[in-house]
Amino acid sequence: MSESGGTFDLVILGGGSGGYAAAIRASELGQSVALIEKGKLGGTCLHYGCIPTKALLHSAEVADSARDSEKFGVKAEFGSIDIEGVHKYKDKVVNGLFKGLTGLLKSHGITVVEGAGRLTGTDEVTVDGAVYKGRNILLATGSEPKTLGLDIDGEKVITSFEGLTMGSVPSSVIVLGGGVIGVEFASVYRSFGAEVTIVEALPHLVPAEEESSSKLLERAFRKRGIKYELGKPFESVKTTGSGVSVTLEGGKTLEAEVLLVAIGRGPVSKDLGYEEAGVRLERGFVMVDENLHTGVGNIYAAGDLIPTLQLAHVGFAEGIFIAEQIAGLNPPAIDYDGVPRVTYCEPEVASVGITSKTAKERGLDIVEMNYNLGGNGKSQILQTQGAVKVIAEKDGPVVGVHMVGARVGELIAEGQLIYNWEALPSEVAQLIHPHPTQSEAMGEAHLALAGKPLHVHD
């Protein structure tokens, strides 16, 4: 701990994914580092995002397994959701990782400062009157749930923040927003026994994904009894004696016990001294160049604070990139198309590279192969449905891999290598995938694109 300030090679404002990754890498490269965090080290991802939500999703998967056990020849009985037990499990995971991270930062000799910091010059951050001078500054203050001006009362109208600490399972939920956060929570609530309706203003769920993936997810959700209203923005929300009433454009009204507002996350940049120091903001985001530099002094920015993909692993990569940039290693710029993206609902949705729509907009002549998991042995064992879609340039490399199905998030790392190493379908087709695994679906799709389909029906 340091309370008196001091001078460092790198002063970081924000101890989330981007901030702590930069701190660790900079320290490995011999830099002195001060890491300032007003809450808990690990930020949103560890405490209010990736880790606790995936723990809830695993509890949900176990609940579904218990309900469906008989179709696998196991006579088990589903009793009920013990929400206190769910939170105990979730918190154990989070606390274990938090303890590990705290020890890791300590072992690297990083000066960790607890408190609300503010940029008070182009080379300094002030915390409770103590000034931390930085030869380089990294702004990594992250994001928070957007609310569209709705009154979040924490009981009837909530965000993902309150959703992670719910004291009971509501009987019915309206989820406002069909993006990643919305569909993940919808999946949890449904597995926990609630009636769920998703409201999404755009024409599809997970609208940033390949359209065929969105349609497969919609079909799966329909089978699970998750309702959705697509292409219909909401007009108004009001609380009632028993819950909430949501009116959609066109006048349709939906009612439920709880409204979860999951319309995305906005940057935390207000009243932190950024603009006063000359840092340019747009819609609250800090603007940076390809080197993640703000154009002011030696001030960099990373993570959800800048308008790149709002993913923890992107924050990690950006933090490492900045630490290496400061140390003079001249790292290659991040290719954001090459970042794998996973939505952990049931079934999962995973992708890397670009969609067919984007490929066409870029003027690429493409070929596509959609391999249905119905032909994959392990998928049949798991009783999951979905597909692996591969998009390649005609006579050229793979430019996109898009998957839907149970556990496909674990498969996308291979897709990342295929895309980032600019592999040809014929090169991937030569690789032998282990049988029976879902990874074979990736191999089969490339075999078909290479003109030698195995288990593919015309």
DOSEZA-862463 format. One record per residue (C-alpha): residue number from 1; z negated, x, y; residue in one letter. Coordinates in nm, 3 decimals. Example, Ala and Ser with C-alpha at 12.3 -4.5 7.8 and 13.67 -1.06 7.14 Angstrom:
1, -0.780, 1.230, -0.450, A
2, -0.714, 1.367, -0.106, S
***
This chain:
1, 0.000, 0.000, 0.000, M
2, 0.065, 0.111, 0.356, S
3, -0.065, -0.064, 0.666, E
4, 0.011, 0.194, 0.931, S
5, 0.387, 0.200, 0.914, G
6, 0.579, 0.527, 0.902, G
7, 0.931, 0.665, 0.875, T
8, 1.144, 0.628, 0.562, F
9, 1.499, 0.697, 0.447, D
10, 1.533, 0.327, 0.365, L
11, 1.331, 0.029, 0.487, V
12, 1.406, -0.292, 0.296, I
13, 1.319, -0.639, 0.424, L
14, 1.288, -0.862, 0.118, G
15, 1.172, -0.781, -0.236, G
16, 1.406, -1.005, -0.435, G
17, 1.693, -0.900, -0.664, S
18, 1.894, -0.714, -0.397, G
19, 1.593, -0.556, -0.228, G
20, 1.408, -0.423, -0.530, Y
21, 1.727, -0.298, -0.703, A
22, 1.811, -0.099, -0.388, A
23, 1.455, 0.034, -0.372, A
24, 1.460, 0.159, -0.732, I
25, 1.806, 0.317, -0.711, R
26, 1.735, 0.481, -0.372, A
27, 1.412, 0.625, -0.507, S
28, 1.599, 0.761, -0.812, E
29, 1.834, 0.933, -0.568, L
30, 1.544, 1.106, -0.391, G
31, 1.510, 0.872, -0.093, Q
32, 1.176, 0.761, 0.054, S
33, 1.157, 0.380, 0.049, V
34, 0.944, 0.106, 0.207, A
35, 0.989, -0.240, 0.052, L
36, 0.856, -0.531, 0.258, I
37, 0.794, -0.871, 0.097, E
38, 0.602, -1.168, 0.235, K
39, 0.573, -1.346, -0.101, G
40, 0.585, -1.209, -0.454, K
41, 0.802, -0.915, -0.559, L
42, 1.101, -1.042, -0.755, G
43, 1.185, -1.313, -0.505, G
44, 1.354, -1.644, -0.583, T
45, 1.515, -1.534, -0.911, C
46, 1.194, -1.430, -1.081, L
47, 0.957, -1.691, -0.941, H
48, 1.162, -1.999, -0.839, Y
49, 1.509, -1.955, -0.985, G
50, 1.681, -1.785, -1.279, C
51, 1.381, -1.702, -1.495, I
52, 1.164, -2.017, -1.471, P
53, 1.464, -2.254, -1.486, T
54, 1.595, -2.086, -1.801, K
55, 1.247, -2.113, -1.954, A
56, 1.255, -2.489, -1.883, L
57, 1.603, -2.505, -2.037, L
58, 1.477, -2.332, -2.352, H
59, 1.190, -2.581, -2.380, S
60, 1.455, -2.853, -2.342, A
61, 1.663, -2.695, -2.621, E
62, 1.359, -2.692, -2.851, V
63, 1.295, -3.061, -2.771, A
64, 1.657, -3.145, -2.860, D
65, 1.631, -2.942, -3.183, S
66, 1.322, -3.139, -3.284, A
67, 1.492, -3.472, -3.208, R
68, 1.808, -3.375, -3.398, D
69, 1.639, -3.191, -3.685, S
70, 1.732, -3.448, -3.948, E
71, 2.104, -3.382, -3.916, K
72, 2.027, -3.025, -4.032, F
73, 1.827, -3.153, -4.328, G
74, 1.488, -3.084, -4.170, V
75, 1.243, -3.372, -4.139, K
76, 1.056, -3.292, -3.820, A
77, 0.916, -3.535, -3.569, E
78, 0.950, -3.520, -3.192, F
79, 0.623, -3.631, -3.033, G
80, 0.639, -3.582, -2.659, S
81, 0.680, -3.324, -2.384, I
82, 0.351, -3.152, -2.303, D
83, 0.437, -3.061, -1.945, I
84, 0.127, -2.844, -1.908, E
85, 0.229, -2.652, -2.220, G
86, 0.583, -2.613, -2.083, V
87, 0.447, -2.465, -1.759, H
88, 0.209, -2.238, -1.949, K
89, 0.502, -2.095, -2.150, Y
90, 0.722, -2.064, -1.838, K
91, 0.447, -1.897, -1.634, D
92, 0.370, -1.652, -1.915, K
93, 0.733, -1.535, -1.912, V
94, 0.740, -1.507, -1.531, V
95, 0.403, -1.330, -1.507, N
96, 0.497, -1.079, -1.776, G
97, 0.817, -0.986, -1.593, L
98, 0.635, -0.978, -1.257, F
99, 0.375, -0.738, -1.395, K
100, 0.652, -0.517, -1.535, G
101, 0.840, -0.513, -1.204, L
102, 0.525, -0.430, -1.005, T
103, 0.454, -0.137, -1.237, G
104, 0.816, -0.019, -1.220, L
105, 0.815, -0.005, -0.839, L
106, 0.481, 0.176, -0.841, K
107, 0.607, 0.433, -1.093, S
108, 0.899, 0.511, -0.858, H
109, 0.661, 0.586, -0.569, G
110, 0.800, 0.306, -0.354, I
111, 0.579, 0.198, -0.062, T
112, 0.535, -0.176, -0.109, V
113, 0.424, -0.366, 0.202, V
114, 0.289, -0.720, 0.172, E
115, 0.357, -0.930, 0.481, G
116, 0.619, -1.108, 0.688, A
117, 0.850, -0.848, 0.839, G
118, 1.080, -0.882, 1.137, R
119, 1.369, -0.666, 1.252, L
120, 1.248, -0.531, 1.589, T
121, 1.524, -0.279, 1.655, G
122, 1.831, -0.129, 1.492, T
123, 1.612, 0.115, 1.298, D
124, 1.277, -0.058, 1.256, E
125, 1.095, -0.346, 1.092, V
126, 0.754, -0.461, 1.214, T
127, 0.494, -0.615, 0.983, V
128, 0.167, -0.742, 1.133, D
129, 0.196, -0.493, 1.419, G
130, 0.276, -0.194, 1.195, A
131, 0.619, -0.041, 1.261, V
132, 0.829, 0.088, 0.971, Y
133, 1.110, 0.313, 1.096, K
134, 1.412, 0.344, 0.872, G
135, 1.695, 0.595, 0.883, R
136, 1.865, 0.304, 0.705, N
137, 1.770, -0.064, 0.702, I
138, 1.854, -0.318, 0.431, L
139, 1.823, -0.688, 0.510, L
140, 1.766, -0.882, 0.186, A
141, 1.574, -1.195, 0.289, T
142, 1.751, -1.422, 0.040, G
143, 1.802, -1.796, 0.048, S
144, 1.621, -2.130, 0.029, E
145, 1.724, -2.480, -0.088, P
146, 1.945, -2.674, 0.154, K
147, 1.814, -3.020, 0.238, T
148, 2.086, -3.177, 0.459, L
149, 1.805, -3.292, 0.686, G
150, 1.654, -3.512, 0.413, L
151, 1.277, -3.555, 0.421, D
152, 1.149, -3.354, 0.122, I
153, 0.812, -3.514, 0.049, D
154, 0.756, -3.312, -0.270, G
155, 0.697, -3.624, -0.482, E
156, 0.980, -3.876, -0.459, K
157, 1.231, -3.646, -0.287, V
158, 1.217, -3.290, -0.419, I
159, 1.415, -2.965, -0.438, T
160, 1.440, -2.720, -0.727, S
161, 1.121, -2.559, -0.592, F
162, 0.911, -2.868, -0.668, E
163, 1.117, -2.935, -0.982, G
164, 0.974, -2.619, -1.137, L
165, 0.613, -2.736, -1.104, T
166, 0.650, -3.107, -1.183, M
167, 0.320, -3.253, -1.307, G
168, 0.490, -3.515, -1.524, S
169, 0.835, -3.609, -1.648, V
170, 0.982, -3.888, -1.433, P
171, 1.134, -4.187, -1.613, S
172, 1.451, -4.163, -1.403, S
173, 1.609, -3.902, -1.175, V
174, 1.902, -3.894, -0.936, I
175, 2.033, -3.540, -0.893, V
176, 2.213, -3.489, -0.562, L
177, 2.468, -3.217, -0.630, G
178, 2.669, -3.136, -0.943, G
179, 2.683, -2.760, -0.903, G
180, 2.497, -2.504, -1.113, V
181, 2.142, -2.596, -1.005, I
182, 2.209, -2.970, -1.025, G
183, 2.356, -2.973, -1.376, V
184, 2.089, -2.736, -1.511, E
185, 1.807, -2.961, -1.389, F
186, 1.996, -3.272, -1.505, A
187, 2.017, -3.113, -1.851, S
188, 1.640, -3.040, -1.855, V
189, 1.540, -3.387, -1.735, Y
190, 1.761, -3.555, -1.994, R
191, 1.622, -3.342, -2.279, S
192, 1.272, -3.425, -2.155, F
193, 1.355, -3.796, -2.185, G
194, 1.448, -3.909, -1.834, A
195, 1.743, -4.129, -1.737, E
196, 1.965, -3.905, -1.522, V
197, 2.247, -3.971, -1.275, T
198, 2.425, -3.687, -1.091, I
199, 2.591, -3.756, -0.754, V
200, 2.864, -3.506, -0.662, E
201, 3.088, -3.541, -0.355, A
202, 3.369, -3.334, -0.511, L
203, 3.590, -3.468, -0.796, P
204, 3.420, -3.270, -1.078, H
205, 3.087, -3.132, -1.200, L
206, 3.056, -2.752, -1.156, V
207, 3.352, -2.773, -0.914, P
208, 3.384, -2.394, -0.875, A
209, 3.478, -2.362, -1.245, E
210, 3.813, -2.401, -1.423, E
211, 3.896, -2.774, -1.422, E
212, 3.923, -2.788, -1.802, S
213, 3.566, -2.649, -1.827, S
214, 3.441, -2.915, -1.584, S
215, 3.606, -3.188, -1.791, K
216, 3.452, -3.056, -2.116, L
217, 3.108, -3.051, -1.952, L
218, 3.155, -3.406, -1.820, E
219, 3.250, -3.524, -2.169, R
220, 2.946, -3.352, -2.321, A
221, 2.714, -3.498, -2.056, F
222, 2.858, -3.845, -2.116, R
223, 2.775, -3.806, -2.488, K
224, 2.422, -3.699, -2.396, R
225, 2.380, -4.010, -2.180, G
226, 2.382, -3.822, -1.849, I
227, 2.557, -4.044, -1.594, K
228, 2.745, -3.912, -1.293, Y
229, 2.918, -4.038, -0.980, E
230, 3.201, -3.801, -0.883, L
231, 3.403, -3.785, -0.562, G
232, 3.144, -4.000, -0.386, K
233, 2.933, -3.844, -0.110, P
234, 2.594, -4.004, -0.047, F
235, 2.546, -4.199, 0.277, E
236, 2.172, -4.253, 0.291, S
237, 1.846, -4.200, 0.107, V
238, 1.533, -4.408, 0.145, K
239, 1.204, -4.406, -0.042, T
240, 1.083, -4.730, -0.196, T
241, 0.753, -4.843, -0.347, G
242, 0.864, -4.724, -0.690, S
243, 1.081, -4.426, -0.600, G
244, 1.408, -4.370, -0.416, V
245, 1.723, -4.562, -0.331, S
246, 2.046, -4.369, -0.271, V
247, 2.349, -4.535, -0.113, T
248, 2.690, -4.380, -0.182, L
249, 3.001, -4.389, 0.031, E
250, 3.155, -4.730, -0.036, G
251, 2.817, -4.904, -0.057, G
252, 2.710, -4.850, -0.420, K
253, 2.332, -4.812, -0.452, T
254, 2.143, -4.610, -0.714, L
255, 1.770, -4.625, -0.776, E
256, 1.534, -4.386, -0.955, A
257, 1.179, -4.261, -0.960, E
258, 1.273, -3.917, -0.819, V
259, 1.560, -3.768, -0.617, L
260, 1.628, -3.398, -0.679, L
261, 1.823, -3.247, -0.388, V
262, 2.037, -2.968, -0.538, A
263, 2.318, -2.923, -0.287, I
264, 2.302, -2.546, -0.281, G
265, 2.104, -2.276, -0.106, R
266, 2.126, -2.149, 0.250, G
267, 2.044, -1.800, 0.384, P
268, 1.698, -1.715, 0.522, V
269, 1.788, -1.549, 0.854, S
270, 1.630, -1.759, 1.129, K
271, 1.377, -1.602, 1.370, D
272, 1.382, -1.265, 1.194, L
273, 1.526, -1.071, 1.489, G
274, 1.871, -1.024, 1.338, Y
275, 2.078, -1.157, 1.628, E
276, 1.862, -0.983, 1.887, E
277, 1.946, -0.653, 1.716, A
278, 2.318, -0.739, 1.741, G
279, 2.369, -0.841, 1.377, V
280, 2.644, -1.104, 1.352, R
281, 2.560, -1.432, 1.180, L
282, 2.794, -1.710, 1.067, E
283, 2.636, -2.036, 0.939, R
284, 2.317, -1.832, 0.901, G
285, 2.480, -1.569, 0.676, F
286, 2.475, -1.204, 0.782, V
287, 2.832, -1.078, 0.805, M
288, 2.915, -0.742, 0.644, V
289, 3.218, -0.524, 0.569, D
290, 3.332, -0.408, 0.222, E
291, 3.056, -0.144, 0.233, N
292, 2.797, -0.422, 0.293, L
293, 2.735, -0.272, 0.639, H
294, 2.664, -0.504, 0.932, T
295, 2.845, -0.290, 1.188, G
296, 2.516, -0.227, 1.372, V
297, 2.341, 0.111, 1.345, G
298, 2.260, 0.187, 0.981, N
299, 2.181, -0.175, 0.896, I
300, 2.307, -0.311, 0.562, Y
301, 2.263, -0.653, 0.399, A
302, 2.274, -0.782, 0.042, A
303, 2.205, -1.075, -0.188, G
304, 2.198, -1.442, -0.093, D
305, 2.172, -1.345, 0.275, L
306, 2.544, -1.253, 0.280, I
307, 2.833, -1.489, 0.191, P
308, 2.903, -1.348, -0.156, T
309, 2.825, -1.512, -0.493, L
310, 2.464, -1.635, -0.495, Q
311, 2.368, -1.476, -0.826, L
312, 2.079, -1.242, -0.907, A
313, 2.308, -0.995, -1.083, H
314, 2.528, -0.981, -0.772, V
315, 2.215, -0.901, -0.569, G
316, 2.129, -0.621, -0.816, F
317, 2.481, -0.477, -0.790, A
318, 2.484, -0.499, -0.409, E
319, 2.142, -0.334, -0.381, G
320, 2.250, -0.046, -0.609, I
321, 2.579, -0.013, -0.418, F
322, 2.396, 0.021, -0.083, I
323, 2.149, 0.278, -0.219, A
324, 2.438, 0.487, -0.351, E
325, 2.634, 0.443, -0.027, Q
326, 2.336, 0.568, 0.177, I
327, 2.299, 0.866, -0.059, A
328, 2.664, 0.960, -0.003, G
329, 2.787, 0.883, -0.355, L
330, 3.079, 0.673, -0.223, N
331, 3.054, 0.399, -0.493, P
332, 3.355, 0.175, -0.564, P
333, 3.355, -0.162, -0.383, A
334, 3.235, -0.461, -0.587, I
335, 3.512, -0.682, -0.731, D
336, 3.353, -1.025, -0.701, Y
337, 3.620, -1.185, -0.924, D
338, 3.492, -0.958, -1.202, G
339, 3.136, -1.091, -1.187, V
340, 3.041, -1.309, -1.487, P
341, 2.905, -1.655, -1.400, R
342, 2.693, -1.872, -1.631, V
343, 2.558, -2.226, -1.599, T
344, 2.278, -2.267, -1.855, Y
345, 2.288, -2.643, -1.914, C
346, 2.360, -2.785, -2.261, E
347, 2.640, -2.706, -2.334, P
348, 2.662, -2.383, -2.134, E
349, 2.955, -2.302, -1.904, V
350, 3.055, -1.937, -1.854, A
351, 3.344, -1.763, -1.681, S
352, 3.475, -1.438, -1.539, V
353, 3.789, -1.364, -1.343, G
354, 3.990, -1.635, -1.168, I
355, 4.088, -1.994, -1.242, T
356, 4.446, -2.102, -1.312, S
357, 4.449, -2.275, -0.971, K
358, 4.352, -1.952, -0.792, T
359, 4.605, -1.755, -0.999, A
360, 4.883, -1.991, -0.890, K
361, 4.767, -1.977, -0.527, E
362, 4.798, -1.597, -0.549, R
363, 5.154, -1.633, -0.679, G
364, 5.082, -1.506, -1.029, L
365, 5.305, -1.612, -1.319, D
366, 5.049, -1.696, -1.587, I
367, 5.017, -1.797, -1.951, V
368, 4.712, -1.977, -2.091, E
369, 4.546, -2.034, -2.427, M
370, 4.277, -2.296, -2.485, N
371, 4.098, -2.232, -2.815, Y
372, 3.885, -2.527, -2.926, N
373, 3.550, -2.438, -3.083, L
374, 3.627, -2.697, -3.352, G
375, 3.806, -2.415, -3.535, G
376, 3.510, -2.176, -3.510, N
377, 3.273, -2.160, -3.807, G
378, 2.956, -2.061, -3.620, K
379, 3.013, -2.335, -3.361, S
380, 3.032, -2.587, -3.645, Q
381, 2.709, -2.448, -3.791, I
382, 2.545, -2.489, -3.448, L
383, 2.712, -2.831, -3.410, Q
384, 2.842, -2.745, -3.066, T
385, 3.170, -2.847, -2.906, Q
386, 3.371, -2.676, -2.636, G
387, 3.646, -2.422, -2.590, A
388, 3.742, -2.071, -2.485, V
389, 4.026, -2.062, -2.235, K
390, 4.201, -1.733, -2.157, V
391, 4.440, -1.692, -1.864, I
392, 4.671, -1.389, -1.848, A
393, 4.959, -1.276, -1.634, E
394, 5.288, -1.322, -1.817, K
395, 5.342, -0.986, -1.995, D
396, 5.032, -0.861, -1.815, G
397, 4.652, -0.839, -1.828, P
398, 4.392, -1.109, -1.873, V
399, 4.288, -1.249, -1.533, V
400, 4.037, -1.518, -1.638, G
401, 3.811, -1.619, -1.927, V
402, 3.647, -1.964, -1.919, H
403, 3.410, -2.100, -2.186, M
404, 3.209, -2.412, -2.266, V
405, 2.969, -2.446, -2.559, G
406, 2.617, -2.370, -2.677, A
407, 2.518, -2.008, -2.609, R
408, 2.853, -1.905, -2.457, V
409, 2.663, -1.732, -2.176, G
410, 2.593, -1.458, -2.431, E
411, 2.970, -1.421, -2.496, L
412, 3.090, -1.373, -2.140, I
413, 2.996, -1.003, -2.126, A
414, 3.296, -0.929, -2.351, E
415, 3.510, -1.137, -2.117, G
416, 3.383, -0.922, -1.831, Q
417, 3.501, -0.604, -2.004, L
418, 3.839, -0.760, -2.085, I
419, 3.894, -0.866, -1.723, Y
420, 3.755, -0.557, -1.553, N
421, 3.938, -0.314, -1.781, W
422, 4.262, -0.511, -1.724, E
423, 4.315, -0.552, -2.097, A
424, 4.633, -0.705, -2.234, L
425, 4.592, -0.998, -2.478, P
426, 4.763, -0.784, -2.745, S
427, 4.500, -0.509, -2.699, E
428, 4.212, -0.753, -2.744, V
429, 4.394, -0.911, -3.041, A
430, 4.367, -0.578, -3.226, Q
431, 3.986, -0.584, -3.203, L
432, 3.800, -0.720, -3.506, I
433, 3.533, -0.978, -3.425, H
434, 3.246, -1.034, -3.671, P
435, 3.256, -1.345, -3.889, H
436, 3.103, -1.597, -3.858, P
437, 3.021, -1.568, -3.488, T
438, 3.123, -1.757, -3.179, Q
439, 3.269, -1.430, -3.050, S
440, 3.557, -1.491, -3.292, E
441, 3.673, -1.770, -3.060, A
442, 3.740, -1.502, -2.797, M
443, 3.938, -1.300, -3.051, G
444, 4.132, -1.605, -3.171, E
445, 4.233, -1.703, -2.816, A
446, 4.371, -1.353, -2.757, H
447, 4.545, -1.349, -3.097, L
448, 4.720, -1.672, -3.000, A
449, 4.818, -1.534, -2.656, L
450, 4.953, -1.222, -2.830, A
451, 5.178, -1.445, -3.040, G
452, 4.992, -1.423, -3.371, K
453, 4.762, -1.724, -3.390, P
454, 4.532, -1.747, -3.690, L
455, 4.324, -2.067, -3.686, H
456, 4.517, -2.242, -3.408, V
457, 4.703, -2.568, -3.468, H
458, 5.008, -2.653, -3.260, D
***
